[in-house]
Each structure stands twice: as structure tokens, then as C-alpha cells.
Amino acid sequence: MNKLFRPAIACYLHIKDFKANENEPKEFWLEFDEDGQVKNVRMHIPEWDSPDDGAKVVVWKENKAQVWLKKKNVLATIKDKSVAAHMLNFIEELDPRLAIERLHEREEQGKVKLEIEEPSDKAEPIVVTATYLPESSTPGRRFVLFIDQATKLVTAMETYQLKDGEYQYIDLMEYWDYNQPIGAEMFVLGEIPADAMRVDQVTQQVGLAQGDLADREIAVKVVREFLEALIDQDYATASKLYQGIPVKFLEKQLGRKKFVRIVTIGEPTPSDRNNSLRVPCKYEIEVDGVKSVVQSHPYVRPVFGQSDRWTIDGGI
């Protein structure tokens, strides 16, 4: 970790991430421990990022995240080791000395074209433009860093991508409140409505282990075992195969239907929903003595933070 984030006391940072054509930014509040490691994170994710879920508030610590989905009235507690590493990627751009060193190395390798503008007016920021060349791993990508001349801290970074002969704006990250203490209450989710559905993937094991099965094979197996559990009215097993959704909720939603038999389970196809596989299937149900065949397409994906286990993500 660089010296900027090895202070004698905890360090704090507030990041705003503005995407093209969106007015509301994603926001991140970070607290680091004395060794420069991520200790606490709070994230506000606007609805535009995931319209189906709605806006999210996420509080992360100790490889566990609580995710509040107000639109769905759902509180999910999930295992997540990726947040710390993801946040540290943000921070790698904040020490201009190391950033410029890395960019100079890539420039010498013929991967980056580097331009630095240092205005004589000390009130104006230093502007560092790094354009990634065809030989790089991200050809056509351009980063523009704005560095405060007095503090030598990065205050903002713009990202562009070459398309149709022009560099098109992707996003703007603004870095605020360097080492300005953030109240401990920011890293607590706060009061959740009593009637919210609580999904806990930390205190119980959810999904099925993939083992040696291919992605398509485990997706079919998850759907098959889920439907078999519903046929047996085994809602505890069905719950674990469906992200750990509470048994009482699942029974309330599906208990009126009597699942009779599986008719067919088809070949999974890729889906844009959470990088899942869409599994077409038909099953027979009975409602009030009337039988019918339902065509469905459950979405199946790895359990968040547990890539070796797969779960249904919706579509029932």
C-alpha cells in the first residue's frame, strides 16, 4: 500500500461516480485501518444501475455485505470478499507519484501516450492525459486525471473510450474529503421496516455446489432439484436453492399451487440478468383442483461471493 494510505490513524474517503447521461452518481464512503486496508464501506447505488431492483444501499465490513433494496422491501446479507479489492482499485489512482510512474512505464513499453499539463496558475489543477494505444490491453481507453497542485492529490478522473473515431465520455469520478472523519453511523445500515423480507446467505449455505459440472449442467440441476422440492412441498430445500429466500415467504407465494410433475427442462442460454443462465422449463401444477402446464424460465447463477455454488435468481 502506498504512503498516502498508511497514516498513523484511520483514513477516510468519499467518492462520487458520475456515469454518462445519468444525473445521480454512485457514491462510496470508505474507511481504512492503520495498515491501509479497507475496514468499512458504504455504497449508494441509484436505480438507473439496476431498474428491476431499484436503488440500493450497501454496508460492507469483514467480508460481509448488507444490501437494502427499498423498492423490493428486501434486506439481503451476503458473503463478499471482493468489495475491499474493488475499492482499492479506486485508490490506486489517488497517489499521483505511483500513478505517473505506472503510466511512464507503459509509455516506455509503447502501450500508452502520456500528456501532462502543469498550469503556471497554481490554483489550476495539473492535468494528466493517458491514452492507451492499440498494443495495450485496453486499446482506445483514455483517462484524464486532475491533480491539485498544492496537495498533489487527485481530485477527479474522467474516463473516455474511442468509438467511431472519437473519444466518448464514459464517467467522472470525484474524490472528496481526504482523511476527513466519517461518522460511525454511516457504516451502519440503520432501521429496516419490520415487514421487510430478510435473505441471509451468511448463516446458512445456499445453492448447490458445482463440483465438476459444466455451467449449463449445474444450472439444469439447480432447476430440477428446486422443482422436485416444490413437488415434495419441501420448502426448506427450495428456499436454499432460491438464494435463501425465507421459507415462510416462499410457502406463502407458492403454497397455494400444488406442483405435480416436471414436464421438460430445456437447454440453458446466456442471460443479461446478473450474468445468469436462463433455463426454460415446463411443469404441471394444480390449483383448486384444476391442472395446467406452466412454462417458465428460471435464471440461475453463482451465489454472490461464492462462485462454486449456484442458485436460482428469479424467473419462477
C-alpha positions in Angstrom: 0.0 0.0 0.0 1.4 3.5 -0.8 2.3 6.0 1.8 -0.8 8.2 1.2 -2.9 5.4 2.8 -0.5 4.4 5.6 -1.4 7.1 8.1 -0.9 6.8 11.8 -4.7 7.0 12.2 -7.6 5.7 10.2 -8.1 7.3 6.8 -11.4 8.2 5.1 -12.5 8.9 1.5 -15.7 9.8 -0.2 -16.1 9.0 -4.0 -18.8 10.2 -6.4 -19.0 8.2 -9.7 -21.0 10.1 -12.4 -21.9 8.0 -15.5 -22.6 9.5 -18.9 -26.3 10.6 -19.3 -27.1 10.0 -15.6 -27.5 12.9 -13.2 -27.4 10.9 -9.9 -24.0 9.4 -9.1 -23.0 6.3 -7.4 -21.4 7.2 -4.0 -18.9 5.4 -1.9 -17.7 6.2 1.7 -14.6 4.3 2.7 -12.7 3.9 6.0 -9.2 2.4 6.1 -7.4 0.9 9.1 -3.9 1.9 10.2 -2.4 -0.6 7.7 -4.2 1.0 4.8 -6.6 -1.9 4.4 -10.3 -1.3 3.7 -12.2 -1.5 7.0 -15.7 -0.2 6.3 -17.6 0.7 3.1 -21.0 2.3 2.4 -22.4 2.5 -1.1 -25.4 4.2 -2.6 -26.3 2.7 -5.9 -29.0 4.6 -7.9 -32.0 2.9 -9.5 -30.6 3.5 -13.1 -27.9 0.9 -12.4 -30.5 -1.8 -11.8 -34.0 -0.7 -12.6 -35.6 -4.0 -11.5 -34.0 -3.9 -8.1 -34.3 -0.2 -7.6 -31.9 1.9 -5.6 -29.6 0.0 -3.2 -27.8 0.9 0.0 -24.9 -1.4 0.8 -22.9 -1.5 4.0 -19.8 -3.7 4.0 -17.3 -4.9 6.6 -15.4 -8.1 7.5 -16.2 -9.7 4.1 -19.9 -9.4 4.6 -22.4 -7.0 2.9 -25.9 -6.0 3.9 -27.9 -4.9 0.9 -31.1 -2.9 1.4 -33.5 -2.9 -1.6 -36.2 -0.4 -0.6 -38.2 -0.9 -3.8 -38.5 -4.6 -3.1 -38.5 -4.2 0.7 -35.7 -6.8 0.9 -32.6 -6.9 3.2 -30.0 -9.3 1.9 -26.9 -10.3 3.9 -24.3 -11.9 1.6 -20.7 -13.1 1.7 -18.5 -10.8 -0.3 -14.7 -10.7 -0.3 -14.5 -8.6 -3.5 -15.5 -5.2 -2.1 -12.2 -4.4 -0.5 -10.2 -5.3 -3.6 -12.6 -3.3 -5.8 -12.3 -0.3 -3.6 -8.5 -0.5 -3.5 -8.6 -0.3 -7.3 -10.2 3.1 -7.0 -7.4 4.2 -4.6 -4.6 3.1 -6.9 -5.3 6.2 -8.9 -5.1 8.5 -6.0 -1.3 8.7 -5.4 -0.1 10.7 -8.4 3.5 9.6 -7.8 2.7 6.0 -8.3 0.1 6.6 -11.0 2.6 8.6 -13.1 5.3 6.0 -12.5 3.0 3.3 -13.8 1.9 5.4 -16.8 5.6 6.2 -17.7 6.4 2.5 -17.6 3.5 1.8 -20.0 4.6 4.7 -22.2 8.1 3.2 -22.4 6.5 -0.1 -23.4 4.6 1.6 -26.2 1.3 1.0 -24.6 0.3 4.5 -23.5 0.6 8.0 -24.9 1.1 10.4 -21.9 0.5 14.1 -21.8 1.0 16.3 -18.7 -0.2 19.9 -18.5 1.0 21.9 -15.4 -0.5 25.4 -15.5 1.5 28.3 -14.1 -1.5 29.4 -12.1 -1.1 27.2 -9.0 -4.9 27.4 -8.4 -5.4 25.4 -11.6 -5.0 21.6 -11.5 -2.3 19.6 -13.2 -4.0 17.6 -16.0 -2.6 14.2 -16.9 -4.0 12.5 -20.0 -3.2 8.9 -20.6 -4.3 7.4 -23.9 -4.0 3.6 -24.2 -2.6 2.6 -27.6 -3.5 -0.5 -29.8 -0.7 -2.5 -28.2 -2.2 -2.2 -24.7 -4.8 -4.5 -23.1 -7.4 -1.7 -23.2 -6.9 0.0 -26.6 -8.7 3.2 -27.1 -9.2 3.9 -23.4 -8.3 7.3 -22.2 -8.0 8.6 -18.6 -7.8 12.2 -17.6 -6.5 12.9 -14.1 -6.9 16.3 -12.3 -4.3 16.8 -9.6 -4.4 19.6 -7.1 -1.0 21.5 -7.3 -1.0 22.3 -3.6 -1.8 19.0 -2.1 -0.7 16.7 -5.0 -3.9 14.8 -4.5 -6.1 13.5 -7.4 -9.4 15.4 -7.2 -11.1 13.9 -10.2 -10.7 11.4 -13.1 -12.5 11.2 -16.3 -12.7 8.1 -18.5 -13.2 8.0 -22.3 -13.4 5.3 -24.9 -12.5 5.6 -28.6 -15.5 4.8 -30.7 -16.2 5.7 -34.4 -13.1 7.8 -34.4 -14.0 9.9 -31.4 -13.2 9.6 -27.7 -16.6 9.3 -26.0 -17.1 10.2 -22.4 -17.9 7.3 -20.0 -17.7 8.6 -16.5 -16.3 11.1 -14.0 -15.0 10.1 -10.6 -14.7 12.8 -8.0 -12.6 12.2 -4.8 -13.8 14.1 -1.7 -12.9 14.6 1.9 -9.5 13.0 2.1 -8.9 11.9 5.6 -11.9 13.8 6.9 -13.5 11.5 9.6 -16.8 9.9 8.6 -19.2 9.2 11.4 -19.6 5.6 12.5 -23.3 5.8 11.9 -22.6 5.9 8.1 -21.3 2.4 8.3 -24.5 1.1 9.9 -27.4 0.3 7.7 -30.0 1.9 10.0 -33.6 0.9 10.8 -35.2 -1.6 8.4 -39.0 -2.0 8.3 -40.3 -4.8 10.4 -42.1 -6.3 7.4 -39.0 -6.4 5.2 -38.1 -9.8 3.7 -34.7 -10.8 5.1 -32.5 -13.0 3.0 -29.4 -14.4 4.8 -26.7 -16.1 2.8 -24.1 -15.9 5.6 -25.5 -18.0 8.4 -26.7 -20.7 6.0 -25.4 -22.4 2.9 -27.4 -21.7 -0.2 -27.4 -23.0 -3.7 -25.8 -26.2 -5.0 -22.1 -26.9 -5.2 -21.0 -27.0 -8.9 -18.3 -29.6 -8.5 -17.1 -30.9 -11.8 -20.3 -30.0 -13.6 -20.2 -27.5 -16.5 -22.2 -24.3 -16.0 -25.1 -25.5 -18.1 -25.2 -28.8 -16.2 -25.3 -27.2 -12.8 -28.0 -24.7 -13.9 -30.2 -27.6 -15.0 -29.5 -29.5 -11.8 -30.5 -26.5 -9.7 -33.8 -26.0 -11.5 -34.6 -29.8 -11.4 -33.9 -30.1 -7.6 -35.9 -26.9 -7.0 -38.9 -28.2 -8.8 -38.6 -31.6 -7.1 -38.5 -29.8 -3.7 -41.7 -28.0 -4.6 -43.4 -31.2 -5.7 -42.4 -32.7 -2.3 -43.6 -29.5 -0.6 -40.1 -29.3 0.9 -39.9 -25.5 1.2 -36.8 -25.6 3.3 -34.8 -27.2 0.5 -36.5 -25.0 -2.1 -35.5 -21.9 0.0 -31.8 -22.8 -0.1 -31.9 -23.3 -3.8 -33.6 -19.9 -4.3 -31.0 -17.6 -2.7 -32.1 -18.4 0.8 -35.5 -16.7 0.5 -37.3 -17.2 3.8 -39.3 -20.5 3.9 -42.5 -18.8 5.1 -42.3 -16.3 2.3 -41.7 -19.0 -0.3 -44.6 -21.1 1.1 -46.9 -18.1 1.1 -46.1 -17.3 -2.5 -46.1 -20.8 -3.9 -48.0 -22.9 -1.4 -51.4 -22.3 -3.0 -50.1 -24.2 -6.1 -49.7 -27.9 -5.9 -46.6 -28.8 -8.0 -47.5 -32.1 -9.7 -44.6 -33.0 -12.0 -41.8 -31.8 -14.2 -42.7 -31.9 -17.9 -39.5 -30.7 -19.5 -36.3 -28.8 -18.7 -34.6 -27.3 -21.8 -31.1 -26.2 -22.7 -29.8 -23.1 -20.7 -29.0 -20.0 -22.6 -26.9 -16.9 -21.5 -28.9 -14.0 -20.0 -28.1 -10.4 -19.3 -29.6 -10.7 -15.8 -26.8 -10.8 -13.3 -24.6 -12.9 -15.7 -27.1 -15.8 -15.2 -28.2 -18.7 -17.4 -31.8 -18.8 -18.4 -33.3 -22.3 -18.1 -36.5 -23.0 -20.0 -38.8 -25.5 -18.3 -42.4 -26.7 -18.1 -44.1 -28.2 -15.1 -47.6 -29.2 -14.2 -49.4 -27.6 -11.3 -52.8 -28.0 -9.7 -54.8 -25.0 -8.3 -58.3 -25.5 -6.8 -58.4 -29.0 -8.4 -57.6 -27.7 -11.9 -54.4 -28.9 -13.5 -52.3 -26.9 -16.0 -48.9 -26.8 -17.5 -46.8 -23.7 -16.8 -43.9 -22.6 -19.0 -41.2 -20.8 -17.1 -37.6 -19.7 -17.4 -35.7 -19.5 -14.1 -32.5 -17.6 -14.0 -29.6 -19.5 -12.4 -26.2 -18.0 -11.5 -23.4 -18.4 -9.0 -24.2 -17.4 -5.4 -22.8 -13.9 -4.9 -19.4 -14.2 -3.3 -19.4 -18.0 -3.7 -18.6 -18.8 -7.3 -18.5 -22.5 -6.6 -22.2 -22.6 -5.7 -25.2 -21.9 -7.9 -28.7 -20.6 -7.1 -32.0 -19.5 -8.7 -32.1 -15.8 -9.2 -35.7 -15.3 -10.2 -37.9 -16.0 -13.2 -40.1 -18.7 -11.5 
